[in-house]
Amino acid sequence: MNKPLISLVNKKIEQLERYSEITSRMIYEDIEGVGDLIEQRQDIITSLDGVSVEIKKFVSEQSIEHQTTLNKILKFEDINGLTGDLQELQKKIRESKKMIDVINKNDKLAYDRLKQMRDNIVVQMENSQKSKKVVNYLSPTSSDLSKGSKLNISH
């Protein structure tokens, strides 16, 4: 009776595993590769949204009592005394919850790393603007431009 729902939850777990793997790679990837990984994650999010819609549709087609039980399980509530498909479903939902917890942890690590990379780039840019080489390059250029405008007699 709940096999289609278990199948959908398995599909969701597979997507979460892919998402987690990509997020873990973001923690160590160089800046050039991060953009592709973010796009891949977005594709997975779109796919997960589709699976979530299918799960909601399946649940809505069940009897009111069964909907209540399924919704509790899907909201990570522990229900004692489940048997058969419902027990298997609860086990799969717990597995997905653990995966989501890992993803949340890795998301924070990836975000912190990207923020640190961004901050380092900003510091490097600020320091390069102050370097003697850049200042020397910009100084003659700006004075040449002003001298050139004074020589323009067509005004």
FILUM-74337 format. One record per atom (N, C-alpha, C): y, x, z; residue number from 1; residue in one letter. Coordinates in steps of 0.02 Angstrom, whole numbers, plus 50000, padded with zeros to 5 digits. Layout:
residues N
- Y_X_Z_NUM_A;
...
end
This chain:
residues 155
- 49940_50041_50000_1_M;
- 50000_50000_50000_1_M;
- 50063_50043_50000_1_M;
- 50062_50098_50038_2_N;
- 50121_50141_50042_2_N;
- 50114_50204_50000_2_N;
- 50062_50208_49960_3_K;
- 50051_50268_49919_3_K;
- 50110_50284_49873_3_K;
- 50140_50233_49840_4_P;
- 50199_50250_49798_4_P;
- 50256_50281_49839_4_P;
- 50266_50256_49900_5_L;
- 50319_50283_49943_5_L;
- 50302_50355_49964_5_L;
- 50239_50367_49981_6_I;
- 50218_50435_49999_6_I;
- 50228_50482_49940_6_I;
- 50213_50458_49881_7_S;
- 50223_50497_49820_7_S;
- 50298_50514_49810_7_S;
- 50341_50466_49822_8_L;
- 50413_50478_49817_8_L;
- 50437_50528_49869_8_L;
- 50411_50522_49930_9_V;
- 50430_50569_49983_9_V;
- 50406_50639_49965_9_V;
- 50345_50644_49937_10_N;
- 50320_50709_49914_10_N;
- 50366_50740_49861_10_N;
- 50389_50697_49815_11_K;
- 50435_50719_49763_11_K;
- 50500_50744_49795_11_K;
- 50523_50709_49845_12_K;
- 50584_50729_49880_12_K;
- 50574_50796_49916_12_K;
- 50516_50805_49947_13_I;
- 50502_50868_49981_13_I;
- 50501_50926_49931_13_I;
- 50471_50915_49872_14_E;
- 50470_50967_49821_14_E;
- 50541_50986_49800_14_E;
- 50584_50936_49792_15_Q;
- 50653_50949_49774_15_Q;
- 50690_50987_49830_15_Q;
- 50677_50966_49892_16_L;
- 50708_51000_49949_16_L;
- 50685_51073_49953_16_L;
- 50622_51086_49938_17_E;
- 50597_51155_49938_17_E;
- 50633_51197_49886_17_E;
- 50643_51169_49826_18_R;
- 50680_51204_49773_18_R;
- 50752_51217_49796_18_R;
- 50782_51166_49825_19_Y;
- 50851_51172_49849_19_Y;
- 50856_51227_49902_19_Y;
- 50808_51227_49948_20_S;
- 50807_51277_50001_20_S;
- 50799_51347_49973_20_S;
- 50756_51354_49924_21_E;
- 50744_51420_49894_21_E;
- 50808_51445_49860_21_E;
- 50842_51402_49824_22_I;
- 50904_51422_49791_22_I;
- 50958_51439_49842_22_I;
- 50962_51399_49895_23_T;
- 51012_51412_49947_23_T;
- 50997_51479_49981_23_T;
- 50934_51495_49993_24_S;
- 50916_51560_50022_24_S;
- 50937_51617_49976_24_S;
- 50929_51607_49911_25_R;
- 50950_51659_49864_25_R;
- 51025_51670_49865_25_R;
- 51062_51616_49878_26_M;
- 51135_51621_49880_26_M;
- 51159_51666_49937_26_M;
- 51119_51671_49989_27_I;
- 51138_51713_50047_27_I;
- 51141_51786_50027_27_I;
- 51099_51806_49978_28_Y;
- 51093_51877_49960_28_Y;
- 51117_51892_49889_28_Y;
- 51131_51842_49849_29_E;
- 51150_51851_49778_29_E;
- 51220_51881_49773_29_E;
- 51230_51922_49721_30_D;
- 51297_51948_49709_30_D;
- 51341_51892_49682_30_D;
- 51405_51905_49681_31_I;
- 51454_51852_49666_31_I;
- 51444_51823_49595_31_I;
- 51422_51864_49548_32_E;
- 51413_51840_49480_32_E;
- 51358_51788_49474_32_E;
- 51306_51794_49514_33_G;
- 51249_51748_49509_33_G;
- 51256_51684_49548_33_G;
- 51305_51681_49592_34_V;
- 51312_51624_49636_34_V;
- 51330_51560_49598_34_V;
- 51371_51566_49547_35_G;
- 51392_51507_49509_35_G;
- 51333_51471_49478_35_G;
- 51286_51508_49449_36_D;
- 51226_51478_49420_36_D;
- 51184_51443_49473_36_D;
- 51179_51474_49531_37_L;
- 51140_51445_49586_37_L;
- 51172_51380_49610_37_L;
- 51237_51378_49613_38_I;
- 51272_51317_49634_38_I;
- 51258_51261_49584_38_I;
- 51259_51278_49519_39_E;
- 51244_51227_49468_39_E;
- 51172_51201_49476_39_E;
- 51125_51246_49488_40_Q;
- 51056_51226_49497_40_Q;
- 51049_51180_49558_40_Q;
- 51084_51196_49611_41_R;
- 51082_51153_49671_41_R;
- 51110_51085_49656_41_R;
- 51163_51082_49616_42_Q;
- 51193_51017_49600_42_Q;
- 51145_50975_49559_42_Q;
- 51107_51006_49514_43_D;
- 51057_50969_49475_43_D;
- 51004_50940_49522_43_D;
- 50984_50978_49572_44_I;
- 50934_50954_49620_44_I;
- 50962_50896_49661_44_I;
- 51025_50901_49680_45_I;
- 51056_50847_49718_45_I;
- 51055_50782_49677_45_I;
- 51070_50788_49614_46_T;
- 51068_50729_49570_46_T;
- 50998_50700_49568_46_T;
- 50948_50743_49562_47_S;
- 50878_50721_49562_47_S;
- 50859_50688_49628_47_S;
- 50881_50718_49683_48_L;
- 50867_50690_49750_48_L;
- 50899_50621_49758_48_L;
- 50959_50613_49731_49_D;
- 50991_50548_49734_49_D;
- 50949_50495_49699_49_D;
- 50920_50514_49642_50_G;
- 50877_50468_49605_50_G;
- 50815_50449_49644_50_G;
- 50785_50497_49678_51_V;
- 50725_50484_49719_51_V;
- 50744_50438_49777_51_V;
- 50802_50451_49807_52_S;
- 50824_50409_49863_52_S;
- 50834_50336_49842_52_S;
- 50860_50326_49781_53_V;
- 50868_50258_49755_53_V;
- 50800_50225_49746_53_V;
- 50751_50263_49720_54_E;
- 50684_50236_49711_54_E;
- 50652_50218_49778_54_E;
- 50663_50259_49829_55_I;
- 50636_50245_49895_55_I;
- 50666_50181_49923_55_I;
- 50732_50175_49918_56_K;
- 50766_50114_49943_56_K;
- 50740_50052_49906_56_K;
- 50730_50058_49842_57_K;
- 50705_50002_49802_57_K;
- 50636_49982_49826_57_K;
- 50592_50032_49836_58_F;
- 50524_50017_49860_58_F;
- 50527_49982_49927_58_F;
- 50566_50007_49973_59_V;
- 50571_49978_50040_59_V;
- 50597_49907_50036_59_V;
- 50647_49895_49994_60_S;
- 50677_49829_49989_60_S;
- 50629_49776_49962_60_S;
- 50577_49799_49928_61_E;
- 50528_49753_49899_61_E;
- 50472_49734_49948_61_E;
- 50475_49761_50008_62_Q;
- 50423_49748_50058_62_Q;
- 50442_49689_50103_62_Q;
- 50393_49666_50141_63_S;
- 50408_49612_50189_63_S;
- 50457_49637_50241_63_S;
- 50491_49590_50274_64_I;
- 50542_49608_50323_64_I;
- 50513_49653_50378_64_I;
- 50455_49635_50405_65_E;
- 50425_49675_50458_65_E;
- 50408_49745_50434_65_E;
- 50381_49749_50374_66_H;
- 50362_49814_50346_66_H;
- 50425_49855_50331_66_H;
- 50478_49821_50307_67_Q;
- 50541_49856_50294_67_Q;
- 50567_49889_50358_67_Q;
- 50564_49851_50413_68_T;
- 50588_49877_50477_68_T;
- 50550_49940_50497_68_T;
- 50484_49937_50491_69_T;
- 50443_49995_50508_69_T;
- 50459_50054_50463_69_T;
- 50462_50042_50398_70_L;
- 50476_50095_50350_70_L;
- 50545_50125_50362_70_L;
- 50594_50084_50375_71_N;
- 50662_50109_50388_71_N;
- 50664_50152_50450_71_N;
- 50628_50133_50502_72_K;
- 50625_50174_50563_72_K;
- 50595_50242_50547_72_K;
- 50541_50242_50510_73_I;
- 50508_50305_50492_73_I;
- 50555_50348_50449_73_I;
- 50588_50317_50402_74_L;
- 50634_50354_50357_74_L;
- 50695_50381_50394_74_L;
- 50711_50351_50451_75_K;
- 50768_50374_50491_75_K;
- 50745_50424_50544_75_K;
- 50685_50452_50535_76_F;
- 50657_50503_50578_76_F;
- 50642_50478_50649_76_F;
- 50634_50413_50658_77_E;
- 50616_50386_50723_77_E;
- 50540_50393_50731_77_E;
- 50519_50415_50791_78_D;
- 50447_50420_50805_78_D;
- 50420_50352_50824_78_D;
- 50367_50334_50791_79_I;
- 50333_50271_50807_79_I;
- 50262_50288_50825_79_I;
- 50242_50271_50885_80_N;
- 50173_50285_50907_80_N;
- 50125_50232_50881_80_N;
- 50064_50252_50873_81_G;
- 50011_50205_50855_81_G;
- 50005_50190_50781_81_G;
- 50038_50229_50740_82_L;
- 50032_50218_50668_82_L;
- 49964_50243_50644_82_L;
- 49939_50212_50592_83_T;
- 49875_50233_50563_83_T;
- 49880_50235_50487_83_T;
- 49833_50268_50456_84_G;
- 49827_50268_50383_84_G;
- 49889_50293_50347_84_G;
- 49911_50254_50298_85_D;
- 49968_50273_50256_85_D;
- 50032_50283_50297_85_D;
- 50042_50240_50346_86_L;
- 50104_50245_50386_86_L;
- 50105_50310_50426_86_L;
- 50048_50330_50451_87_Q;
- 50044_50393_50489_87_Q;
- 50057_50452_50441_87_Q;
- 50028_50449_50382_88_E;
- 50039_50502_50332_88_E;
- 50113_50504_50311_88_E;
- 50142_50445_50303_89_L;
- 50213_50441_50285_89_L;
- 50256_50473_50339_89_L;
- 50242_50456_50402_90_Q;
- 50281_50484_50457_90_Q;
- 50275_50561_50458_90_Q;
- 50215_50586_50445_91_K;
- 50205_50659_50442_91_K;
- 50247_50690_50386_91_K;
- 50248_50658_50328_92_K;
- 50287_50683_50271_92_K;
- 50363_50681_50286_92_K;
- 50384_50628_50319_93_I;
- 50455_50622_50337_93_I;
- 50475_50676_50387_93_I;
- 50431_50691_50434_94_R;
- 50445_50746_50481_94_R;
- 50450_50812_50444_94_R;
- 50407_50822_50395_95_E;
- 50409_50882_50354_95_E;
- 50475_50887_50316_95_E;
- 50499_50832_50289_96_S;
- 50563_50832_50254_96_S;
- 50620_50846_50302_96_S;
- 50616_50820_50363_97_K;
- 50668_50832_50413_97_K;
- 50672_50907_50430_97_K;
- 50614_50939_50438_98_K;
- 50613_51011_50452_98_K;
- 50646_51049_50394_98_K;
- 50630_51028_50333_99_M;
- 50659_51060_50274_99_M;
- 50735_51051_50273_99_M;
- 50758_50992_50290_100_I;
- 50830_50979_50291_100_I;
- 50864_51022_50344_100_I;
- 50832_51031_50402_101_D;
- 50860_51074_50454_101_D;
- 50866_51146_50430_101_D;
- 50815_51171_50395_102_V;
- 50817_51239_50368_102_V;
- 50873_51245_50316_102_V;
- 50879_51194_50273_103_I;
- 50931_51195_50222_103_I;
- 51000_51196_50254_103_I;
- 51011_51156_50305_104_N;
- 51076_51155_50339_104_N;
- 51093_51223_50368_104_N;
- 51044_51256_50398_105_K;
- 51054_51322_50426_105_K;
- 51072_51372_50371_105_K;
- 51034_51371_50317_106_N;
- 51046_51418_50262_106_N;
- 51111_51402_50225_106_N;
- 51129_51338_50221_107_D;
- 51193_51319_50190_107_D;
- 51251_51352_50227_107_D;
- 51247_51350_50293_108_K;
- 51300_51381_50333_108_K;
- 51302_51456_50322_108_K;
- 51244_51489_50320_109_L;
- 51242_51561_50307_109_L;
- 51270_51577_50238_109_L;
- 51251_51538_50188_110_A;
- 51276_51550_50120_110_A;
- 51352_51539_50117_110_A;
- 51375_51486_50148_111_Y;
- 51447_51472_50148_111_Y;
- 51485_51528_50182_111_Y;
- 51461_51551_50240_112_D;
- 51494_51605_50276_112_D;
- 51496_51669_50234_112_D;
- 51441_51683_50199_113_R;
- 51438_51743_50157_113_R;
- 51488_51737_50099_113_R;
- 51490_51679_50066_114_L;
- 51536_51670_50010_114_L;
- 51609_51674_50035_114_L;
- 51622_51647_50092_115_K;
- 51689_51650_50121_115_K;
- 51708_51723_50135_115_K;
- 51661_51761_50162_116_Q;
- 51673_51832_50176_116_Q;
- 51686_51870_50111_116_Q;
- 51647_51855_50059_117_M;
- 51657_51888_49994_117_M;
- 51727_51871_49967_117_M;
- 51747_51808_49972_118_R;
- 51813_51787_49949_118_R;
- 51868_51823_49987_118_R;
- 51860_51827_50053_119_D;
- 51911_51860_50094_119_D;
- 51916_51934_50076_119_D;
- 51859_51966_50063_120_N;
- 51859_52037_50044_120_N;
- 51895_52047_49977_120_N;
- 51884_52002_49930_121_I;
- 51916_52007_49864_121_I;
- 51992_51999_49872_121_I;
- 52013_51952_49914_122_V;
- 52085_51942_49925_122_V;
- 52116_52005_49954_122_V;
- 52083_52035_50003_123_V;
- 52108_52097_50034_123_V;
- 52112_52152_49982_123_V;
- 52061_52159_49940_124_Q;
- 52061_52210_49888_124_Q;
- 52119_52199_49839_124_Q;
- 52131_52137_49820_125_M;
- 52186_52122_49774_125_M;
- 52254_52138_49806_125_M;
- 52261_52120_49870_126_E;
- 52324_52135_49905_126_E;
- 52335_52210_49910_126_E;
- 52281_52246_49926_127_N;
- 52286_52319_49932_127_N;
- 52300_52351_49864_127_N;
- 52272_52324_49811_128_S;
- 52284_52354_49745_128_S;
- 52356_52343_49723_128_S;
- 52387_52288_49744_129_Q;
- 52456_52276_49727_129_Q;
- 52502_52326_49761_129_Q;
- 52481_52352_49818_130_K;
- 52522_52398_49856_130_K;
- 52508_52471_49838_130_K;
- 52457_52483_49798_131_S;
- 52440_52552_49783_131_S;
- 52495_52586_49743_131_S;
- 52503_52650_49752_132_K;
- 52555_52688_49720_132_K;
- 52549_52685_49644_132_K;
- 52488_52686_49620_133_K;
- 52476_52683_49548_133_K;
- 52503_52619_49517_133_K;
- 52490_52561_49550_134_V;
- 52514_52497_49525_134_V;
- 52589_52492_49532_134_V;
- 52616_52515_49588_135_V;
- 52689_52513_49599_135_V;
- 52724_52555_49546_135_V;
- 52698_52615_49533_136_N;
- 52727_52659_49483_136_N;
- 52723_52628_49414_136_N;
- 52668_52594_49400_137_Y;
- 52660_52562_49335_137_Y;
- 52710_52504_49326_137_Y;
- 52718_52465_49378_138_L;
- 52761_52406_49373_138_L;
- 52835_52424_49374_138_L;
- 52854_52475_49411_139_S;
- 52925_52493_49418_139_S;
- 52958_52511_49351_139_S;
- 52932_52558_49313_140_P;
- 52964_52574_49248_140_P;
- 52963_52515_49200_140_P;
- 52911_52475_49203_141_T;
- 52907_52418_49157_141_T;
- 52962_52368_49171_141_T;
- 52973_52353_49235_142_S;
- 53024_52304_49251_142_S;
- 53093_52331_49235_142_S;
- 53107_52395_49246_143_S;
- 53173_52422_49231_143_S;
- 53184_52427_49156_143_S;
- 53131_52442_49118_144_D;
- 53138_52445_49046_144_D;
- 53155_52377_49018_144_D;
- 53126_52325_49047_145_L;
- 53141_52258_49023_145_L;
- 53214_52241_49035_145_L;
- 53240_52259_49092_146_S;
- 53310_52242_49106_146_S;
- 53357_52283_49063_146_S;
- 53340_52347_49049_147_K;
- 53382_52389_49005_147_K;
- 53381_52360_48934_147_K;
- 53323_52338_48913_148_G;
- 53317_52310_48846_148_G;
- 53360_52249_48837_148_G;
- 53365_52207_48888_149_S;
- 53404_52146_48880_149_S;
- 53479_52162_48877_149_S;
- 53501_52216_48908_150_K;
- 53572_52235_48906_150_K;
- 53590_52262_48837_150_K;
- 53542_52291_48802_151_L;
- 53556_52320_48737_151_L;
- 53555_52267_48682_151_L;
- 53531_52209_48696_152_N;
- 53527_52156_48646_152_N;
- 53598_52130_48633_152_N;
- 53627_52150_48578_153_I;
- 53697_52132_48564_153_I;
- 53704_52067_48526_153_I;
- 53649_52035_48510_154_S;
- 53653_51973_48471_154_S;
- 53676_51914_48512_154_S;
- 53680_51920_48578_155_H;
- 53700_51863_48621_155_H;
- 53772_51852_48621_155_H;
end
